[in-house]
Amino acid sequence: MPARFRRALLLSLLFSPLVPAAYAQREAGPPTQDPFAKREVPATPVSIGNYRSHTYDDGILSIQSTDGGTLRIRPWAEGVIRVEFFPLGSAVKPDASVSVVQVPRPPQPNRKLETYLNNRQPDGSLVRSTANELVWPQLAGSTVTGTVVIQKNPLRVSYRQQGETLVSEAAGVFQRRTSEASGPGGTGVSFRLSPGEHLYGTGSRALPLDRRGRRLELYNQAHYGFQNGAANLGITLPVVVSSRGYALLFDHYTAATLDLGATRKDVLEYSGENLVNLGYFIIAGSSYAEILDRYTQLTGRQPLPPRWALGLLQSRFGYRSQLETEQVARRMRRADFPLDALVLDLYWFGTTKDQGNLEWDYNAFPKPATMLRRLDSAGVKTVLISEPYVMRTSRNDAEVRARELVGTDERGRAYTVASFWAGPATLLDMFRPETQDWLWTYYKRRKEEGVAGWWSDLGEPENHPLDMHHLKGSTRALHNAYGLAWSDIFAKKYAEQYRDERLFNLVRSGWAGMQRNSVFPWSGDVSRSWSGYQAQIPIILGMGMGGVGYMHSDAGGFAGSNTDAELYTRWMQLASLGPVLRPHAVVAPEPYWYPEPYRSSVRNATHLRYELLPYLYTLAWENSQTGTPLVRPMNYGPTHFASRPGGAADSSGEVGSLSAEEKAAGFTDNSTWAGARAEAFTVNRRWQEGQQQNEALANVNDQYLLGPNLLVAPVMHPGQRRRNVVLPAGRWIDFYSNQTLTGGRTVAVPAPLARIPLLVRAGAFLPLAPYVNTTAHYRTDTLRVRYYADPAVPASSFTLYDDDGKSALVGQTQMFQLISFTGQTSAAQTDITVSVAGKSYATAPGWRTIELLVPRVAAAPAAVLLDGETVPPTEWHYDPATGQLRLQFLLESKSVQVSIRGLKLTTTATQGSAPEPATLEAPDSRTFVGSTTLRYSLLTPGAYPLRIRNAAGTLVRTLTPGFRPVGAHTLLWDGRNEAGQPVAGGVYSAELNGQHQQLVMLPSGR
C-alpha cells in the first residue's frame, strides 16, 4: 500500500476508541491534476433509423437500417444473445473484447422434429418476418428458451419468454455525434425498466445493493479514505443484473456511463464514450445462479484458489525487515491466532522512492529465500506487492524508458507522471508484450525464491493522466482494461510455466472477466471508521452479482491512525465469515495488539473460520464450477436447479400454447413444441413468484448469505448488542444457542461482543473440521457434521468437496472427492446417507471419522441404526442439557446409512425475538467539535425522543423529532443544552429506545 501518512500516533494511544481520525497525508501531497476529472456533457443522441432489409447467414441475423447501419443478432449460447450495431462506413466487425472468452456455441434445434421442419424458412432460419416485426424463436433441441423480437419501425430489440417481454430496448441503439460545442461523442443503447424491477451488479460501489435510480460512471477510480456513499471505486463493471431474470453485459471498456433510471425512472441507458460500434449481451436465466452461471461461462470462471487463500492473511503497511516479518509470524502463533500468509507491502524493495525496483532490499531483508522457506515450513506463505509505476529514482527508470515499456505523450516520448503521490514516475504500458515479458522476468525470480502470491496495487491506474498514450490507445479509451491486462500476465505465465500451481493475485482494479485470472480483489483504501466498515457488505454483494466472488476489504480499516477496538472486532468478525480474511492497516492491523475482551472475540471469530473450512472450500469449488459467489444477497435463491416438468398452464390457460407474436409470425403449433413451451413458462413463473415473495429481501445491505445454508448478520454500529435480522421464508436456527426462529419476518437476535450473529437454514448439513492454526495442517480425516433436521424440510442434501488444496489441474486429473450427505426427516424418524465418490489424491485419507451432531433434540431417540443394525446406546450420546444427539462412525468407500427412530425435535419458535422498533446507528462523527448528526432507523413508525446525557448520567438535552415513518432518519445535535447554551467539551451519551452511542465533544478551540 502506498505511503500516504504522517507518523502514526504513539502506541500509548492505540486503544482509545474515540481518538479523532487523523487521516494520513500523501508524502508528496495531493495530485496536481485530477486523474478522474469529470467530462463534458455528452452530445445529443441520434437514433439509428428504421428497418430496410435483413439477411440470415450461418446463424447470424443482419438487419440493414435506413441510415445505412447494420444491426446484428447472434445467438451465443443457451440463454445468451449478442446484439451488435455497426454504423454506415464502419466495417461489420466487432471491436476486440477483453471480457468475453467463450466461443459462440448457439443452441441447436432438433432438425428431425416437426417443430423445426414446419417453421423453417427458405433461408434456413426460423426467423419470420411480419409487417411490424422479425420474430426469431431460440430453439434448443425441442425446447424454446426464448424469442428475439426486432421491431422494425423504429428498430428495437427485445427478448421474450412465453409472451412476456423480459427485456426490451427503449430508444434502442443511438449515436452521439460530437462537435466542438458538445462533449464527447459515442454510441449507446437504452432499455425499458418495469415497476418494481431491481438492478444489481455494476462493480465496487459503496452504495445500496439495488443500484436503480443512480447514474454511475464506468471508470475505475481510487478514492483514499472512502466511506459509505462512494459511488465509484477501483472496480467498475459494465454488468447489470435484473430481478426480472436477465443480465446485460456491455462489451466495451472505454469510459462510459450507466444511467439506471436516474434521468428517466423507466429507462436504463448505457453510453460509451467515443464508441463507433456497439456490442452487448442479453443473458437470461431462471434464477440469479443460472444468470451468473451463463455470465461466467461467457467471461471465464474463477479457478479454485489455493486453500491457504481461505486462511488468515496478515498484512500491514508495512513490514520493514526480515526480522520484523518473522517476529509477526511468531507473535501470531504465540497469541493463538491462525496464520496462513504474511503480505509484504512496499518496504520489501526499499522505500516509496524505490517503486519499480522489483528486487529485494538486501539491507532490510538479507536472506529473503531463507526467510521464505522458514515461513513456509511453519505453514505461512508470503505475498509480495508490486506497483505499475516506476519511480524516476528507481534503478529501473532508465531501462523502462529506453526500451519504450511505458506510457508516452502525443509525440511518443516517455511520459513522466509528475503528480504521482510518491514523486515523479513513469507508468508501465501493460498492453505491450515487451512490458509483460520484462515484468515477468522479475516475478519469476521472486517465484523461484519461494514467493507464493502477488499483490497488484494501484492498478486503476491510480494516477492516469488524460493525455497519456499506450500501445492500444489513449487513457480514456483503455483505462478500464489496464488492471485486467496486468492480471493477464500472471494468469498466462502460470498457465505456461506453473500449470499445476494455483495462482493468488490480490488486486485493486479490474474489469468484466477479471475473475478468470484468479484475482482476489479488495475495496481499496477504506476509512478506519464505522461508515467505511458499513460500506463493505454492499460492495461485496455488488461485485458478487458481477461474477467476482472474492471481493473483500482491509479488515479493520486502512486510512487513518485512529484505533477503535470495537470497530476492529466487528470488522474482523465480518471478514472471518467472508470470502477473504485479510486485516491491513498502518496502525495495529494484527489482532494481538488489542486488549481483552476484544482479542478473545477476534480469536473466536478466526477460529470459527478455520473450523468452517470444509464448508468454505466447498463454496470455493461451487464458485469455480458455476460462478455463484461465496457471499450472496438475501434474495439470491437456490443454487441447485430442480427438474422442471412440462405441462404447466400458461397465462392464457392453454397448455404450452404459442405466444401471440409467434402465432402472428405464422408458426404452427404441435404437441412437441407445446410441451417445451410449458416447461420454459414454468421456469419463468417460478422466478416471478419468488421475487414477489422476496420483495423485503431485495435491497438488504447489512446482512448476507454465506453459501446456501448460513445467514450472517454482522453488527454494524458501535455499542450494539442486539440487532434486527430480516429472515427469508422457512425456519432458521441460531448457530450458537440452537434456538429456532420462524422465517418470512424481521426478528431481533442477540449480538454480544463475543460473537457475530449467525443463523443456519433448517434442514441444512453443515460440515466443520477440528481447528488448525494453518491450512497446511488441514485434513478431512475427521469431520464434525451438524444436521439441522426439521420435519418442515423433509429432504435435504449437501455435497462437500475436497482435494489436495493446491493442484491447478484437478479439472483434468479429476483427483478430488465429493462427500455427499442426504437427509430425510419425518415427524418420527430421520434417515441420513453419507457417501464418498471420486479419485484419491496425495493427502486423501483412507477413511474418515464422521462425528454426526443433531441439534434441537427433545429427548433420547428410541433407537439408532447404522447400516440397518441397531447401535448400542453406549455408542451414541444424547445430552439433555444441550439437546444434542451425537453419533460417530467411519466412512470408507462404501456409503453409510444412519436411521434415527423416534426422533423428537424441538422446533417451536423462540419467544422474545420481537424486532427492535428503532435502532440507534453510528453517528456521522463520534468525536466532534460543535455539532454532530445522529442517525437512527425505524422499523415501526412513531415519535422516538433522543436524549443526550453527560458522563455523570445527567440529562442535558432531549431531541424530539416528532412522528416519523419507517426508514432512516437523522437528528442534528448542535452541542447545546435545553437552555440553548453550549455544553462543555467531554464525554456524552446519546440514548434512543434503550440503545446508546458514546460521543466525545472536543473543546471549540481544538
Helices and strands as residue ranges (DSSP letters): G 11-13, E 45-47, E 51-57, E 60-65, E 70-77, E 80-86, H 114-117, E 128-129, E 133-140, E 143-151, E 156-161, E 164-176, E 186-192, E 199-203, E 215-218, E 236-242, E 246-250, E 256-260, E 267-273, E 278-284, H 288-299, G 307-310, E 313-316, H 322-334, E 341-344, G 346-348, G 352-354, H 368-377, E 381-386, E 389-391, H 397-402, E 425-427, H 433-449, E 453-456, E 469-470, E 473-474, H 475-478, G 479-481, H 482-497, E 505-507, G 514-517, E 519-521, H 530-534, H 536-544, H 565-576, G 591-593, H 598-611, H 613-626, E 631-632, H 660-664, H 671-693, G 695-697, E 704-706, E 710-712, E 722-726, E 731-734, E 740-742, E 746-750, E 758-761, E 765-768, G 775-777, E 782-787, E 795-802, H 810-813, E 817-825, E 829-838, E 848-854, E 863-866, E 869-870, G 873-875, E 876-879, E 884-891, E 896-901, E 918-920, E 927-928, E 932-938, E 946-950, E 955-959, E 967-973, E 986-992, E 995-1001
